[in-house]
């Protein structure tokens, strides 16, 4: 709150912004008080009439102003200036990654290092976008992980990229122990609201996250892997499966282009066009 007030106070005023603010306030006053003056059948041009009406309707005027500006202020100040700058940089990085991917595919250059750089940029952008969509607190840690069958066997899934460089890559897990495999097998987004209630994590030691969701990475009825998202807050994704799927689908559509047709895959009925 202090940071928001400081930004407001340090933001330079212009004649246009002052006029716009005064006009907005005047509109609220007229709309909120005019009906009261007319209902009381008092002289419209008399200040006493407006003063008496204001005593009756000031709460309605205040509520209307709150409804108009609260959403705008919330969206504008949900994240700090540094966080918003980071989001812009992530989007620029994702755009650059798409260009690199196009160039690499054009010359049939799909080395592991080139693809990892593209995938990481897309995962970082998807993470921040999803955090904004779900209105998670700025300090809430959200990590995206891309898993596939690069080991050559669908019975094992490999971590090939993450949005956080603090977490390891090039690690492998049995597919049937992963939420990502649940999503592929069932052809739908899969969510575990709290891993402490899921037996698969009982023997894996303490984890930095509490909730996990996963979405299949598909093309033409085949899954080449899955996108897994985890948060340190339990029930962070509860009831938001459709919102999550819609928000990350553009990134999935690009990520799947990093997999040639001959990549190891498995049948999957997931259809992002039928999200409800």
PyMOL commands that set and color helices and strands:
alter all, ss='L'
color gray80, all
select helices_A, chain A and resi 2-10+15-39+47-76+81-106+112-133+175-177+179-186+195-197+199-201+241-258+272-274
alter helices_A, ss='H'
color red, helices_A
select strands_A, chain A and resi 142-148+156-162+172-174+190-192+211-219+222-231+266-267
alter strands_A, ss='S'
color yellow, strands_A
deselect
rebuild
show_as cartoon
